[in-house]
């Protein structure tokens, strides 16, 4: 190759390096809001009471999400109270952050009136299960675990608010392959 051909190639290569070096860095994933790491107290549970256990979480129990990531996952930190304990599946729940829009109010589907669990949209879908991860537009934590022998999708929707329903947990059956009606779906509300 002659020197006249090499010079344009070298200049082209140097120009490409220059363009790459001044290009803005790729945007990092949106950070997880700080209120996603609050500590909450369960105030009411609208999960099916005849699911083989006294609801998934009893009023008065506390939890938070551990802010230390392990392979991109976070852990639910359960806090037992006197004579009230979290079921084992909750203790091993690993969570992943799902970005989305901020939840500013409680959607009607997530409302919870203790004693009127049958009014819950999740419980109205008797015998319904969803094998794939449920999708929501609001930012939330997502985890998959087995509680009382049943596979469950767990979605935790923290809200930037204090007081009742500042966090909502959605429990959704993930498996009914054995034709057993699980009916332990529902919502659990907590406060910060």
Secondary structure, DSSP 4 states (H G I P E B T S, - for coil): --HHHHHHHHHHHHHHHHHHHHSPPPPPPPPPPGGGG-EEEEEEEEE-TTSSSS-SS-TT-EEEEEEEEETTEEEEEEE-BTTB---HHHHT-EEEEE--B---S--GGG---TT-GGGSHHHHSTT---SSPP--SB-EEEEEEEETTEEEEEEEEE-S--STTSEEEEEEE---TT-------EEEEEE-
